[in-house]
Amino acid sequence: MRFYILIGLPTETVDDFNMTVDLVPQCSVTECLTSIFSPYPGTDLYRLCHEQKLLPSTITNIRERLEAVIDYPEFSKKQIQKACIWK
């Protein structure tokens, strides 16, 4: 079974991510692919990030889905980046 995990979503915390990590071994996963949330203009999640003032003044993410764009109070860009390389 293959798992696709999207991390760094609005409102996600380190504890939320850790719960996901704990769930993976229980699901007989053979492959786990991790991506980082990227806020796309025009989407509900982009609008939510904008309303919560989470978006940086400019988004220069050339490594889309591999590089954290948003620095959340409960899950920093550095923590998200580290979580993305989790195996």
Backbone as CSV, one residue per row, in Angstrom:
resi,resn,N_x,N_y,N_z,CA_x,CA_y,CA_z,C_x,C_y,C_z
1,MET,0.837,-1.162,0.000,0.000,0.000,0.000,0.889,1.234,0.000
2,ARG,0.495,2.234,-0.744,1.246,3.477,-0.868,0.491,4.583,-0.136
3,PHE,1.211,5.361,0.659,0.636,6.504,1.377,1.158,7.790,0.761
4,TYR,0.282,8.742,0.557,0.651,10.087,0.151,0.295,11.007,1.315
5,ILE,1.293,11.637,1.887,1.075,12.483,3.055,1.370,13.932,2.685
6,LEU,0.402,14.802,2.926,0.552,16.234,2.694,0.695,16.897,4.054
7,ILE,1.810,17.583,4.265,2.043,18.221,5.557,2.103,19.736,5.389
8,GLY,1.966,20.434,6.511,2.050,21.886,6.498,0.754,22.557,6.101
9,LEU,-0.364,21.847,6.286,-1.669,22.452,6.003,-2.027,23.451,7.096
10,PRO,-2.852,24.452,6.780,-3.269,25.404,7.809,-3.883,24.668,8.998
11,THR,-3.558,25.102,10.168,-4.000,24.584,11.472,-3.276,23.309,11.900
12,GLU,-2.436,22.707,11.039,-1.707,21.507,11.437,-0.656,21.873,12.489
13,THR,-0.489,20.978,13.442,0.513,21.168,14.484,1.533,20.037,14.413
14,VAL,2.585,20.170,15.177,3.585,19.102,15.264,2.927,17.831,15.802
15,ASP,2.032,17.993,16.772,1.325,16.819,17.318,0.484,16.125,16.243
16,ASP,-0.176,16.903,15.374,-0.945,16.313,14.275,-0.034,15.486,13.379
17,PHE,1.116,16.052,13.037,2.060,15.331,12.184,2.529,14.050,12.863
18,ASN,2.852,14.142,14.144,3.311,12.959,14.873,2.239,11.869,14.926
19,MET,0.983,12.252,15.005,-0.105,11.266,14.968,-0.118,10.562,13.617
20,THR,0.143,11.303,12.540,0.215,10.698,11.206,1.366,9.702,11.141
21,VAL,2.521,10.104,11.652,3.694,9.218,11.668,3.376,7.936,12.422
22,ASP,2.688,8.052,13.545,2.338,6.877,14.348,1.348,5.962,13.635
23,LEU,0.545,6.515,12.763,-0.466,5.743,12.043,0.132,4.891,10.920
24,VAL,1.184,5.378,10.293,1.748,4.715,9.110,2.073,3.237,9.348
25,PRO,2.794,2.852,10.398,3.120,1.425,10.573,1.894,0.531,10.765
26,GLN,0.803,1.102,11.217,-0.418,0.319,11.442,-1.148,0.001,10.137
27,CYS,-0.715,0.595,9.045,-1.446,0.473,7.777,-0.737,-0.371,6.727
28,SER,0.273,-1.108,7.093,1.017,-1.957,6.153,1.475,-1.174,4.922
29,VAL,2.066,-0.034,5.161,2.518,0.843,4.081,3.816,0.306,3.500
30,THR,3.880,0.207,2.174,5.100,-0.226,1.510,5.889,0.962,0.980
31,GLU,5.194,2.079,0.747,5.856,3.286,0.254,5.128,4.495,0.820
32,CYS,5.906,5.485,1.253,5.326,6.684,1.844,5.915,7.905,1.142
33,LEU,5.077,8.668,0.481,5.518,9.863,-0.241,4.988,11.096,0.480
34,THR,5.870,12.040,0.783,5.505,13.212,1.552,5.673,14.464,0.706
35,SER,4.676,15.346,0.760,4.716,16.634,0.090,4.339,17.717,1.084
36,ILE,4.763,18.942,0.776,4.451,20.092,1.617,3.373,20.925,0.933
37,PHE,2.394,21.353,1.719,1.305,22.191,1.226,1.843,23.470,0.597
38,SER,1.337,23.792,-0.599,1.620,25.059,-1.270,0.299,25.783,-1.476
39,PRO,0.189,27.020,-1.014,-1.075,27.763,-1.167,-1.238,28.281,-2.599
40,TYR,-2.213,27.758,-3.313,-2.461,28.186,-4.684,-3.515,29.293,-4.701
41,PRO,-3.195,30.443,-5.304,-4.187,31.523,-5.396,-5.482,31.024,-6.038
42,GLY,-6.595,31.490,-5.480,-7.902,31.107,-6.005,-8.517,29.911,-5.298
43,THR,-7.754,29.252,-4.422,-8.295,28.097,-3.699,-8.807,28.525,-2.326
44,ASP,-9.657,27.691,-1.758,-10.185,27.972,-0.419,-9.066,28.006,0.620
45,LEU,-8.096,27.118,0.500,-6.999,27.096,1.471,-6.110,28.335,1.349
46,TYR,-5.914,28.832,0.149,-5.171,30.078,-0.028,-5.918,31.222,0.656
47,ARG,-7.209,31.270,0.417,-8.054,32.311,1.021,-7.997,32.222,2.552
48,LEU,-8.058,31.010,3.085,-7.968,30.809,4.528,-6.630,31.319,5.059
49,CYS,-5.546,30.983,4.382,-4.221,31.445,4.799,-4.138,32.969,4.742
50,HIS,-4.728,33.547,3.711,-4.731,35.004,3.572,-5.533,35.646,4.712
51,GLU,-6.719,35.110,4.980,-7.570,35.646,6.045,-6.902,35.545,7.414
52,GLN,-6.138,34.485,7.639,-5.456,34.291,8.921,-4.084,34.970,8.951
53,LYS,-3.791,35.712,7.877,-2.517,36.440,7.763,-1.299,35.523,7.922
54,LEU,-1.378,34.376,7.301,-0.292,33.399,7.363,0.660,33.499,6.175
55,LEU,0.201,34.108,5.088,1.006,34.153,3.874,2.132,35.169,3.996
56,PRO,3.313,34.819,3.492,4.392,35.807,3.450,4.046,36.890,2.427
57,SER,4.731,38.028,2.480,4.419,39.122,1.555,4.638,38.712,0.106
58,THR,5.631,37.876,-0.133,5.837,37.319,-1.469,6.109,35.824,-1.332
59,ILE,5.612,35.090,-2.295,5.851,33.645,-2.319,6.784,33.355,-3.481
60,THR,7.981,32.984,-3.154,8.978,32.651,-4.181,9.398,31.206,-3.986
61,ASN,8.440,30.338,-4.124,8.688,28.920,-3.883,9.009,28.226,-5.200
62,ILE,10.279,28.083,-5.475,10.654,27.412,-6.719,10.721,25.896,-6.534
63,ARG,10.670,25.450,-5.291,10.678,24.011,-5.004,9.306,23.604,-4.466
64,GLU,8.303,23.870,-5.241,6.921,23.619,-4.849,6.732,22.192,-4.338
65,ARG,6.021,22.091,-3.228,5.706,20.842,-2.539,6.920,20.179,-1.878
66,LEU,8.089,20.809,-2.004,9.288,20.303,-1.340,9.830,21.305,-0.327
67,GLU,9.354,22.539,-0.411,9.854,23.609,0.440,8.687,24.316,1.119
68,ALA,8.781,24.485,2.423,7.709,25.144,3.170,7.662,26.628,2.841
69,VAL,6.450,27.133,2.642,6.233,28.544,2.326,5.734,29.293,3.552
70,ILE,4.921,28.630,4.361,4.264,29.284,5.484,4.913,28.866,6.801
71,ASP,5.112,29.860,7.658,5.688,29.647,8.980,4.555,29.748,10.002
72,TYR,3.951,28.613,10.352,2.816,28.599,11.273,3.286,28.757,12.709
73,PRO,2.450,29.324,13.565,2.819,29.444,14.979,3.034,28.074,15.644
74,GLU,2.267,27.064,15.233,2.327,25.739,15.857,3.185,24.733,15.092
75,PHE,3.669,25.121,13.909,4.451,24.199,13.071,5.324,25.057,12.162
76,SER,6.540,25.324,12.580,7.411,26.263,11.869,7.870,25.706,10.514
77,LYS,8.319,26.615,9.650,8.845,26.196,8.354,9.976,25.184,8.537
78,LYS,10.831,25.449,9.513,11.959,24.549,9.773,11.461,23.158,10.185
79,GLN,10.446,23.114,11.044,9.890,21.830,11.479,9.216,21.109,10.319
80,ILE,8.487,21.848,9.503,7.812,21.257,8.336,8.863,20.680,7.379
81,GLN,9.910,21.454,7.127,10.966,20.998,6.224,11.597,19.708,6.743
82,LYS,11.869,19.661,8.030,12.458,18.466,8.635,11.487,17.288,8.548
83,ALA,10.212,17.548,8.783,9.200,16.495,8.713,9.071,15.940,7.300
84,CYS,9.287,16.767,6.306,9.149,16.332,4.914,10.184,15.282,4.552
85,ILE,11.346,15.347,5.162,12.394,14.370,4.823,12.343,13.143,5.709
86,TRP,11.323,13.093,6.597,11.117,11.925,7.456,10.938,10.692,6.586
87,LYS,11.501,9.604,7.025,11.353,8.339,6.275,10.677,7.320,7.145
